[in-house]
Amino acid sequence: MKRKVLITTLFGVTNYGTVLQAYATQKKIQDLGYDSDILNYTQKRLSLLNVIKKSNHEAKNIKSKLFILGSVCFRLVPNVIIKKIFSKFVNKYLVLTSNNINDYVEVKKSFDYSKYSCFLTGSDQVWNSKYNEGIDYVYYLKFVPDDLNKVSYASSIGMNEFPKEEKKEIKNLLNRYNHISVRELSAQEELKKMSIDSKLVLDPTMLLNIDEWKLIEKDMNINEKYLLVYILGRDKSIMDIAEKVAAERNLKIIKIGLDFIHSSKIYKNYQFCSPNEFVYLFRNADFILTNSFHGLAFSINFNKQFLAISPKTYNTRLLSILTLFDLTDRLIINNDDLINDANINYDLVNKKLSKYRNDSIDFLRKSIKGDK
């Protein structure tokens, strides 16, 4: 009997949460006794050439076009370096299908279904139409025949709801799944409105405990106590909060990310941090400040004191995980909000984490097996 799973998920971008959730998904499926491959699929839109073309097309005038070109040139070398770092992690830790594919038609035409007993979507923003620039049929498993087992694990919509013009088609695509789970309360509510049942589960990164994550971390020999800043985008105001909390707690500031945000108060700035070093920096931090969903997931999983800064877009992801663990008081929506940096009591949080983890793994086990 075949015991192999095909995973369709995001993995080919230089985002720590993206590659680490792909690793965690494959690792947990392996722990359940199944071999798996991640479909070696990267969207065409993510190539550097297409990013430049899109940005150039959206530019309103010559000045904007020149600014975009200058920005691309300025970031080119750093982006090449970080891309190599992430590629090294992917090659070492992820098991991919043989050929890189970047087109749905190519997947449908050439894919060998005979190797697999289950096809799984998830996690990350696989169903976010704005991020994917429309419906990506690969992440809806449209290429998989009707009679084969299709599972969604912790899939994310990212937005509050699907675009109205896409809802009918998306409902038809999701009705082909045998088992559906999502990682956000808002996604579960959206599917419920479409008469689609789903289970709320943990993000894959939270299925692995601290000891399991320690197995892949890289020791960075940091002896100072530090506040870790992990920012997506370029929200400079976050550094003001970081400096305030670090001063109150007598902590050094360490920052992860190629965002070119600088401060004289930063002790170390890891612009070219590997995913293995990312795990180390989160696990050993004394306090964490982040606007990232996976930054929050690792903070909670590692029992860290933290503050969450609401991002300008897709903030339902952060609100959902904070609600799940009764930690919404850690979210800062406006810069004028009162900062609650009192220590979190993790006794209750860990009881919830243990229950949600067991329930999530149980869903994964039963759905891959094909149980009702």
C-alpha positions in Angstrom: 0.0 0.0 0.0 1.3 3.5 -0.9 2.2 5.6 2.1 3.4 8.8 0.5 2.1 12.3 0.6 2.5 15.1 -1.9 2.7 18.5 -0.2 1.8 21.7 -2.1 3.0 24.7 -0.2 5.0 27.9 -0.4 8.7 27.4 0.2 10.7 29.2 -2.6 10.7 32.7 -1.0 13.2 34.3 1.4 10.9 34.3 4.3 11.8 32.4 7.5 8.2 31.4 8.4 7.6 30.1 4.9 10.5 27.7 4.8 10.2 26.6 8.4 6.5 25.8 8.1 7.4 23.7 5.0 10.0 21.9 7.0 7.7 21.4 10.0 4.9 20.0 7.8 7.2 17.5 6.1 8.8 16.5 9.5 5.5 15.9 11.2 4.2 13.8 8.3 7.4 11.8 8.5 6.8 11.3 12.2 3.3 9.9 11.4 5.0 7.2 9.3 4.7 8.6 5.8 7.2 9.6 3.2 6.5 12.9 1.5 7.6 15.1 -1.3 7.0 18.9 -1.6 5.9 19.8 -5.1 8.8 21.8 -6.6 6.6 24.6 -7.7 7.5 28.3 -7.6 5.1 30.9 -9.1 6.4 32.7 -12.2 5.5 36.0 -10.5 8.2 35.5 -7.9 11.1 35.6 -10.4 13.3 38.7 -10.1 12.5 39.7 -13.8 8.8 39.5 -13.2 9.0 41.5 -10.0 10.9 44.3 -11.9 8.4 44.2 -14.8 5.4 44.4 -12.4 6.9 47.3 -10.4 7.9 49.1 -13.6 4.4 48.7 -15.0 2.8 50.1 -11.8 5.1 53.1 -11.7 3.2 56.3 -12.6 6.0 58.3 -14.2 9.7 58.3 -15.2 10.8 59.4 -11.8 9.0 56.4 -10.2 10.5 54.0 -12.8 14.0 55.3 -12.0 13.4 55.0 -8.3 12.3 51.4 -8.7 15.3 50.6 -10.9 17.7 52.2 -8.3 16.0 50.3 -5.5 16.4 47.0 -7.3 20.0 47.6 -8.1 20.7 48.6 -4.4 19.1 45.4 -3.2 20.4 43.1 -5.9 23.6 41.8 -4.2 22.0 41.4 -0.7 19.0 39.6 -2.2 21.3 37.2 -4.1 23.2 36.5 -0.8 20.1 35.8 1.2 18.6 33.7 -1.6 21.7 31.5 -1.5 21.3 31.1 2.2 17.7 30.0 1.9 18.4 27.7 -1.0 21.0 25.9 1.1 18.4 25.3 3.8 15.8 24.1 1.3 18.3 21.7 -0.4 19.4 20.3 3.0 16.1 19.9 4.9 13.3 19.7 2.3 12.5 16.7 0.1 11.2 18.1 -3.3 10.0 16.6 -6.5 12.6 16.4 -9.1 11.8 19.2 -11.6 11.1 22.8 -10.8 7.7 23.8 -12.2 6.2 27.3 -12.3 3.1 26.7 -14.3 -0.2 25.0 -13.4 -0.7 23.6 -16.9 2.7 22.0 -16.7 1.8 20.4 -13.4 -1.4 19.0 -14.7 0.2 17.7 -17.9 3.3 16.0 -16.5 2.5 14.9 -12.9 2.8 11.3 -11.9 -0.1 10.5 -9.5 0.8 6.8 -9.0 3.3 7.5 -6.2 1.0 9.1 -3.7 -1.9 8.1 -1.5 -2.6 11.6 -0.3 -2.3 15.2 -1.7 -2.0 17.9 0.9 -2.3 21.7 0.7 -0.7 23.9 3.4 0.2 25.9 5.1 1.0 29.6 4.8 -0.9 32.0 2.5 -1.7 29.4 -0.1 -5.3 30.7 -0.5 -4.6 34.4 -0.3 -5.7 35.7 -3.7 -4.1 39.1 -3.3 -0.7 37.6 -2.4 -1.0 35.0 -5.2 -2.4 37.6 -7.7 -5.5 35.5 -8.2 -6.6 31.9 -7.7 -3.5 29.6 -7.8 -5.0 26.2 -8.9 -1.9 24.3 -7.8 -2.6 25.3 -4.1 -6.3 24.2 -4.6 -5.1 20.8 -5.9 -7.2 21.3 -9.1 -4.6 19.0 -11.0 -5.5 16.1 -8.7 -8.2 13.7 -9.9 -11.5 13.6 -8.0 -11.1 10.1 -6.6 -7.8 10.8 -4.8 -7.5 11.9 -1.2 -7.1 15.7 -0.9 -6.3 17.4 2.4 -5.9 21.0 3.5 -3.7 21.4 6.6 -3.7 24.9 8.2 -4.2 26.7 4.9 -4.4 30.5 5.2 -6.6 32.9 3.4 -4.7 35.8 5.0 -7.6 38.2 4.2 -10.9 38.5 6.0 -12.7 37.0 3.1 -12.2 35.8 -0.5 -12.8 38.3 -3.3 -16.5 38.2 -4.2 -15.9 37.5 -7.9 -13.8 34.4 -6.9 -16.1 32.8 -4.3 -18.1 30.6 -6.5 -15.1 29.0 -8.2 -13.2 28.7 -4.9 -16.2 26.9 -3.3 -16.3 24.4 -6.2 -12.5 23.8 -5.7 -12.8 23.4 -2.0 -15.7 21.0 -2.3 -13.3 18.5 -4.0 -11.3 18.2 -0.7 -11.9 15.3 1.6 -10.6 17.1 4.7 -10.2 20.8 5.3 -8.4 22.6 8.1 -7.3 26.3 8.4 -5.1 28.1 10.8 -7.2 31.3 11.3 -10.5 31.9 13.0 -11.4 34.4 10.2 -10.8 31.7 7.6 -13.0 29.2 9.4 -15.8 31.8 9.5 -15.4 32.6 5.8 -15.6 28.9 4.8 -18.7 28.5 7.1 -20.4 31.3 5.2 -19.8 29.3 2.1 -21.3 26.1 3.7 -17.9 24.5 3.9 -16.9 22.7 7.2 -13.3 23.1 8.4 -11.3 22.5 11.5 -9.1 25.1 13.2 -5.6 23.8 13.7 -2.2 25.0 14.7 0.4 26.3 12.2 2.8 23.5 11.3 5.7 25.3 13.2 3.7 24.8 16.4 3.4 21.0 15.9 7.1 20.7 16.8 8.2 21.3 20.4 11.2 23.2 21.6 13.4 20.1 21.7 12.5 19.2 18.1 13.4 22.7 16.9 16.7 22.6 18.8 17.8 19.8 16.5 18.2 22.1 13.5 19.2 25.4 15.2 22.7 26.8 14.7 24.5 27.9 17.9 25.5 31.6 17.6 27.3 31.8 21.0 25.5 35.0 22.1 26.1 35.6 25.8 24.3 38.9 26.2 20.6 39.0 27.2 18.7 40.5 24.3 15.5 41.8 22.9 14.9 40.3 19.4 13.3 42.4 16.7 11.8 40.6 13.7 10.1 43.0 11.2 8.4 42.3 7.9 8.3 45.5 5.8 9.8 48.8 6.9 7.9 50.0 10.0 10.5 52.3 11.6 8.3 53.1 14.5 8.8 49.5 15.8 12.3 50.5 16.7 11.1 53.2 19.0 9.1 50.6 21.0 12.1 48.2 20.9 14.4 50.8 22.4 11.9 51.7 25.2 11.3 48.0 26.2 15.0 47.2 25.9 15.9 50.1 28.2 13.3 49.1 30.8 14.5 45.5 30.9 18.2 46.2 30.5 18.5 44.2 27.2 20.6 44.5 24.1 18.7 44.8 20.8 19.3 42.2 18.1 17.5 42.5 14.8 16.8 40.0 12.0 16.0 41.0 8.5 17.2 42.7 5.3 15.0 45.8 5.8 17.7 48.5 6.0 16.1 49.9 9.2 19.0 51.2 11.3 19.3 52.4 14.9 22.2 53.4 17.0 20.8 51.2 19.8 21.0 48.0 17.8 23.6 45.7 19.3 23.7 43.3 16.4 21.8 43.3 13.0 21.6 39.9 11.3 20.7 40.8 7.7 21.9 37.5 6.4 20.5 35.2 9.1 19.9 31.5 8.1 16.7 29.7 9.1 18.8 27.7 11.5 20.1 30.8 13.1 16.6 32.3 13.2 15.4 29.4 15.4 18.4 29.9 17.7 17.7 33.7 18.0 14.1 33.1 18.9 14.7 30.3 21.3 17.3 32.3 23.3 15.7 35.7 23.3 14.6 37.3 26.5 12.0 39.4 24.8 10.6 39.5 21.3 9.0 42.3 19.2 7.5 41.3 15.9 4.8 42.1 13.3 5.1 38.6 11.8 2.6 35.7 12.2 5.4 33.2 12.4 7.3 35.5 14.7 4.4 35.2 17.0 4.0 31.4 16.5 7.7 30.9 17.5 7.4 33.3 20.4 4.4 31.4 21.9 5.9 28.0 21.1 9.1 28.9 22.8 7.3 30.6 25.8 8.9 34.0 25.2 7.8 37.4 26.5 6.7 39.4 23.5 4.8 42.3 22.0 3.0 42.0 18.6 2.8 45.0 16.3 -0.2 44.9 14.0 0.9 45.0 10.3 -0.8 47.3 7.8 -2.2 44.3 5.9 -3.4 40.8 6.7 -3.5 41.5 10.5 -6.2 38.9 11.0 -3.5 36.3 11.0 -1.9 37.8 14.2 -5.3 38.5 15.9 -6.4 34.9 15.3 -3.4 33.2 17.0 -3.4 35.7 19.9 -7.2 35.1 20.4 -6.6 31.3 20.4 -4.2 31.7 23.4 -5.9 34.6 25.1 -3.0 36.9 24.4 -4.8 39.7 22.5 -3.5 42.2 25.2 -0.1 41.8 23.6 -1.1 43.4 20.3 -0.3 47.0 19.5 -2.5 48.4 16.8 -1.6 52.1 17.0 1.6 53.7 18.1 -0.4 55.5 20.8 -1.6 52.2 22.4 -0.6 51.5 25.9 2.2 49.0 25.9 1.6 45.9 28.0 5.0 44.4 28.5 4.2 42.6 31.7 5.4 39.0 31.8 3.1 36.4 30.4 2.2 33.5 32.6 2.7 30.5 30.3 1.0 27.9 32.6 -2.4 28.4 30.9 -0.9 29.0 27.5 0.9 25.7 27.6 -2.2 23.8 28.5 -3.9 25.2 25.5 -0.9 24.6 23.3 -0.7 21.0 24.4 -4.4 20.4 23.6 -4.3 22.2 20.3 -1.2 20.4 19.3 -2.6 17.0 20.0 -5.9 17.8 18.2 -4.0 19.2 15.2 -1.8 16.1 14.9 -4.8 13.9 15.3 -6.5 15.7 12.4 -3.4 15.4 10.3 -3.1 11.6 11.0 -6.7 10.8 10.3 -7.0 13.0 7.2 -3.9 11.6 5.6 -5.1 8.1 6.3 -8.4 8.9 4.8 -10.6 8.3 7.8 -13.9 10.0 8.0 
